[in-house]
């Protein structure tokens, strides 16, 4: 793979973006490149266009400079889409389409590439791991290292998911050698929840339903519940992981309502089910053990349709 400097050779301005509802790996990969360019390529104008990340990522240097309005008409020399294809960029896709050169960096197996240059590494733990390989390690600093580390812990479940490799752990070891407080970072960005978030998670888990001989479990949060607790999608991140660790469960499903008879679906597998195939069947994507999609219908319609695909594998 080419170094980032080679990919950006001759560029005077660069736009960076990731997918809608940005998670840790998305924010980490976008912001680490932003920080790297700002530090090492002072003659290049760089801008991040991204939906406002969760406040747990406020510890990342530069997040306050993210443009979440995305109303520019500027034609950038280079647009780098990270952790997704262009169809998941949201409002940033219009900026992507105007760019003179498009680069796609990702690790999702479902990504066939959407740029003039595509760097998609399906066996990487995270897009941050791919980005690390593009950067000159001698030009990193503590902030860039911390940002990359945050992305990696979020997409590996703090290095316990099956996408964690010896290479992943080797890179993580190099990153923590920069001296940031990594136990604090893990707690504050991955585990820590507000009291309200904890209540909503407890409610969702307590109302979950097991099915398919108790090998599958699902829960749903509708708009009424979200309004009652005053929470948004970013407050629901921990629910799916709580469902996944229920003893005997092979496949966990969590849904929250996004519109009239429309749900955002997250799926997690403990190995028996390839949820990436199921998500792709319904227009989504992801990894073998972690994937998602958006589906329409009643809750029972969605679960019945998902069950049919799960049954084909089980």
C-alpha positions as CSV (number, residue, x, y, z in Angstrom):
1,X,0.0,0.0,0.0
2,X,1.2,3.5,-0.7
3,X,2.0,6.0,2.0
4,X,-0.5,8.7,2.6
5,X,1.9,11.3,1.3
6,X,2.1,9.4,-2.0
7,X,-1.7,9.2,-2.3
8,X,-2.0,13.0,-1.7
9,X,0.9,14.0,-3.9
10,X,0.1,17.3,-5.6
11,X,-3.1,17.9,-3.7
12,X,-3.7,21.4,-2.2
13,X,-7.0,20.6,-0.4
14,X,-8.4,17.3,1.0
15,X,-11.8,16.4,2.3
16,X,-12.3,13.6,4.8
17,X,-15.5,11.8,5.7
18,X,-17.0,8.6,7.0
19,X,-20.4,7.0,7.4
20,X,-23.6,8.4,8.9
21,X,-24.0,7.7,12.6
22,X,-20.2,7.5,13.0
23,X,-18.9,4.9,15.4
24,X,-15.4,4.7,17.1
25,X,-13.6,3.3,14.1
26,X,-15.1,5.8,11.7
27,X,-14.3,8.8,13.9
28,X,-10.9,7.4,14.7
29,X,-9.8,6.8,11.1
30,X,-11.1,10.1,9.9
31,X,-9.6,12.2,12.7
32,X,-6.3,10.4,12.7
33,X,-5.7,11.3,9.0
34,X,-6.9,14.8,9.8
35,X,-4.4,15.1,12.6
36,X,-1.6,13.6,10.5
37,X,-2.1,16.0,7.6
38,X,-2.3,19.0,10.0
39,X,0.9,17.9,11.7
40,X,3.0,16.8,8.7
41,X,1.6,18.4,5.6
42,X,1.2,22.1,6.5
43,X,0.7,23.2,2.9
44,X,-2.4,21.0,2.4
45,X,-5.8,22.4,3.5
46,X,-7.8,19.6,5.1
47,X,-11.4,19.5,6.2
48,X,-13.6,16.9,8.0
49,X,-17.3,16.5,7.0
50,X,-19.1,14.2,9.4
51,X,-22.2,13.9,11.4
52,X,-21.6,15.1,15.0
53,X,-19.9,12.2,16.8
54,X,-21.0,11.0,20.3
55,X,-19.7,13.1,23.1
56,X,-17.6,10.1,24.3
57,X,-15.2,11.0,21.5
58,X,-14.6,14.6,22.7
59,X,-11.2,13.5,24.0
60,X,-10.0,13.2,20.3
61,X,-8.1,16.3,19.3
62,X,-9.8,18.3,16.6
63,X,-13.3,17.0,16.9
64,X,-14.6,20.5,17.5
65,X,-13.4,21.4,14.0
66,X,-15.7,18.8,12.3
67,X,-18.1,20.4,9.8
68,X,-21.5,18.7,10.4
69,X,-23.4,21.1,8.2
70,X,-21.7,20.1,5.0
71,X,-23.0,23.0,2.9
72,X,-19.8,23.8,1.0
73,X,-19.7,23.9,-2.8
74,X,-15.9,23.6,-2.9
75,X,-14.4,21.1,-5.3
76,X,-11.6,19.3,-3.4
77,X,-8.5,17.9,-5.1
78,X,-8.9,14.7,-3.0
79,X,-11.8,13.2,-1.1
80,X,-11.1,10.3,1.2
81,X,-14.1,8.2,2.2
82,X,-13.3,6.1,5.3
83,X,-15.0,3.0,6.8
84,X,-17.7,2.9,4.2
85,X,-18.7,3.3,0.6
86,X,-20.0,6.6,-0.8
87,X,-23.6,5.7,-0.5
88,X,-23.3,5.9,3.3
89,X,-21.7,9.3,3.4
90,X,-25.0,11.1,3.9
91,X,-24.8,14.8,3.1
92,X,-21.1,14.5,2.4
93,X,-21.7,12.4,-0.7
94,X,-22.4,15.6,-2.7
95,X,-18.9,16.9,-1.8
96,X,-17.5,13.4,-2.6
97,X,-19.0,13.5,-6.1
98,X,-17.4,16.9,-6.9
99,X,-13.9,15.9,-5.9
100,X,-11.3,15.5,-8.6
101,X,-9.8,12.4,-7.0
102,X,-11.6,9.9,-4.8
103,X,-9.9,7.5,-2.4
104,X,-11.8,4.8,-0.5
105,X,-10.2,3.3,2.7
106,X,-12.0,0.5,4.5
107,X,-11.9,-3.0,6.0
108,X,-15.5,-4.2,5.5
109,X,-15.6,-7.4,3.4
110,X,-18.8,-6.1,1.8
111,X,-17.0,-3.1,0.3
112,X,-16.1,-3.6,-3.3
113,X,-14.5,-0.1,-3.5
114,X,-16.1,3.2,-4.7
115,X,-13.0,5.4,-5.4
116,X,-10.4,6.0,-8.1
117,X,-8.1,4.4,-5.6
118,X,-9.5,1.7,-3.3
119,X,-7.6,0.4,-0.2
120,X,-9.9,-2.2,1.3
121,X,-8.3,-4.8,3.6
122,X,-11.0,-7.3,4.8
123,X,-8.7,-9.1,7.2
124,X,-7.8,-5.9,9.1
125,X,-9.5,-5.5,12.5
126,X,-10.6,-2.0,11.7
127,X,-10.2,0.9,9.3
128,X,-7.8,2.5,11.8
129,X,-5.6,-0.5,11.4
130,X,-5.5,0.1,7.7
131,X,-4.8,3.8,8.2
132,X,-1.9,3.0,10.5
133,X,-0.3,1.1,7.7
134,X,-0.6,4.1,5.5
135,X,1.0,6.5,7.9
136,X,4.7,7.0,8.5
137,X,5.2,5.7,12.1
138,X,8.0,8.1,12.6
139,X,5.7,11.0,12.1
140,X,3.0,10.0,14.6
141,X,2.5,11.7,17.9
142,X,0.6,11.0,21.1
143,X,-2.7,12.4,19.8
144,X,-2.6,10.5,16.5
145,X,-1.7,7.3,18.4
146,X,-4.5,7.8,20.8
147,X,-7.0,8.4,18.0
148,X,-6.0,5.3,16.1
149,X,-6.2,3.3,19.3
150,X,-9.7,4.5,20.1
151,X,-10.9,3.3,16.7
152,X,-9.2,-0.1,17.1
153,X,-10.7,-0.8,20.5
154,X,-14.2,0.1,19.3
155,X,-14.2,-2.2,16.3
156,X,-12.5,-5.1,18.2
157,X,-14.6,-4.9,21.4
158,X,-11.4,-4.0,23.2
159,X,-9.5,-6.8,21.4
160,X,-11.9,-9.6,22.2
161,X,-13.7,-10.0,18.8
162,X,-12.6,-12.5,16.3
163,X,-11.2,-9.8,14.0
164,X,-8.4,-9.3,16.5
165,X,-5.1,-10.7,15.1
166,X,-1.5,-10.8,16.4
167,X,-0.8,-7.9,14.0
168,X,-3.7,-5.9,15.6
169,X,-2.2,-6.4,19.1
170,X,1.3,-5.6,17.8
171,X,0.0,-2.3,16.4
172,X,-1.9,-1.5,19.6
173,X,1.3,-2.2,21.6
174,X,3.2,0.4,19.5
175,X,0.4,2.9,19.9
176,X,0.2,2.7,23.7
177,X,4.0,3.2,23.8
178,X,3.3,6.9,23.1
179,X,2.2,7.2,26.7
180,X,-1.5,8.1,26.7
181,X,-3.7,6.8,29.5
182,X,-5.2,3.8,27.6
183,X,-7.2,2.2,30.6
184,X,-8.9,5.6,31.0
185,X,-9.6,5.8,27.2
186,X,-11.1,2.3,27.2
187,X,-13.4,3.1,30.2
188,X,-14.5,6.6,29.0
189,X,-15.1,5.8,25.3
190,X,-16.2,2.1,25.4
191,X,-17.7,1.1,28.7
192,X,-18.9,4.3,30.5
193,X,-22.6,5.1,30.2
194,X,-24.8,7.8,31.7
195,X,-27.4,6.8,34.2
196,X,-30.2,7.3,31.5
197,X,-28.3,5.2,29.0
198,X,-28.0,2.5,31.6
199,X,-31.7,2.6,32.3
200,X,-32.6,2.3,28.6
201,X,-30.2,-0.6,28.2
202,X,-31.7,-2.3,31.2
203,X,-35.2,-1.8,29.8
204,X,-34.3,-3.1,26.4
205,X,-32.6,-6.2,27.8
206,X,-35.4,-6.9,30.3
207,X,-38.0,-6.8,27.4
208,X,-35.9,-9.0,25.0
209,X,-37.3,-12.1,23.5
210,X,-35.5,-15.4,22.8
211,X,-36.5,-17.5,19.8
212,X,-35.3,-20.3,17.5
213,X,-34.9,-22.7,20.5
214,X,-33.4,-19.8,22.5
215,X,-30.3,-19.6,20.2
216,X,-31.4,-16.2,19.0
217,X,-32.5,-13.1,21.0
218,X,-33.9,-9.7,19.9
219,X,-35.0,-6.5,21.5
220,X,-36.5,-3.3,20.1
221,X,-36.6,0.3,21.2
222,X,-39.4,2.4,19.6
223,X,-39.6,6.2,19.2
224,X,-42.0,6.5,22.2
225,X,-39.4,4.9,24.5
226,X,-36.6,7.0,23.1
227,X,-38.7,10.2,23.6
228,X,-39.7,9.1,27.1
229,X,-36.0,8.7,28.2
230,X,-34.8,11.6,26.0
231,X,-32.2,9.5,24.2
232,X,-31.0,9.2,20.6
233,X,-29.3,6.4,18.5
234,X,-25.9,7.3,20.0
235,X,-27.3,6.3,23.5
236,X,-28.2,2.8,22.4
237,X,-24.7,1.5,21.5
238,X,-24.4,-0.9,24.4
239,X,-27.6,-2.8,24.1
240,X,-26.5,-5.2,21.3
241,X,-23.4,-6.3,23.2
242,X,-25.5,-7.1,26.4
243,X,-27.8,-9.2,24.3
244,X,-24.9,-11.0,22.6
245,X,-23.4,-12.3,25.9
246,X,-26.5,-14.0,27.1
247,X,-25.5,-17.6,27.7
248,X,-26.6,-20.0,24.8
249,X,-27.3,-17.2,22.3
250,X,-25.7,-17.6,18.9
251,X,-27.2,-14.5,17.2
252,X,-28.4,-11.3,18.8
253,X,-30.6,-8.6,17.1
254,X,-31.2,-5.1,18.3
255,X,-33.5,-2.7,16.5
256,X,-34.5,0.9,17.1
257,X,-37.1,2.8,15.2
258,X,-36.0,5.5,12.7
259,X,-39.3,6.2,11.0
260,X,-42.9,4.9,10.4
261,X,-42.5,1.2,10.1
262,X,-38.7,1.6,9.7
263,X,-35.9,0.2,11.9
264,X,-32.2,0.3,12.1
265,X,-31.1,-3.3,12.8
266,X,-27.8,-4.3,14.5
267,X,-26.8,-8.0,14.6
268,X,-24.0,-9.8,16.5
269,X,-23.0,-13.4,16.1
270,X,-21.0,-15.7,18.4
271,X,-19.7,-17.7,15.4
272,X,-22.5,-20.0,14.1
273,X,-24.2,-17.3,12.0
274,X,-22.6,-15.1,9.4
275,X,-24.5,-11.9,10.0
276,X,-22.7,-10.0,7.2
277,X,-24.5,-12.2,4.7
278,X,-27.8,-11.6,6.3
279,X,-27.3,-7.8,6.4
280,X,-26.1,-7.8,2.8
281,X,-29.3,-9.6,1.8
282,X,-31.3,-6.7,3.2
283,X,-29.1,-4.0,1.7
284,X,-26.7,-3.5,4.6
285,X,-23.3,-4.9,5.4
286,X,-20.6,-5.4,7.9
287,X,-18.5,-8.3,9.3
288,X,-19.1,-12.0,9.8
289,X,-19.9,-11.4,13.5
290,X,-21.1,-7.8,13.5
291,X,-23.3,-6.3,10.8
292,X,-26.4,-4.1,10.3
293,X,-29.0,-2.8,7.9
294,X,-32.2,-0.8,7.7
295,X,-35.5,-2.6,7.3
296,X,-39.1,-1.6,6.8
297,X,-42.3,-3.2,8.2
298,X,-43.7,-4.0,11.6
299,X,-41.3,-5.4,14.3
300,X,-42.8,-8.9,13.6
301,X,-42.2,-8.5,9.8
302,X,-38.6,-7.6,10.4
303,X,-37.9,-10.4,12.8
304,X,-39.7,-13.0,10.6
305,X,-37.6,-11.9,7.6
306,X,-34.4,-12.0,9.5
307,X,-35.3,-15.4,11.1
308,X,-35.8,-16.9,7.7
309,X,-32.3,-16.0,6.7
310,X,-30.8,-17.1,10.0
311,X,-32.6,-20.4,9.7
312,X,-30.9,-21.0,6.3
313,X,-27.5,-20.9,8.1
314,X,-28.5,-22.7,11.4
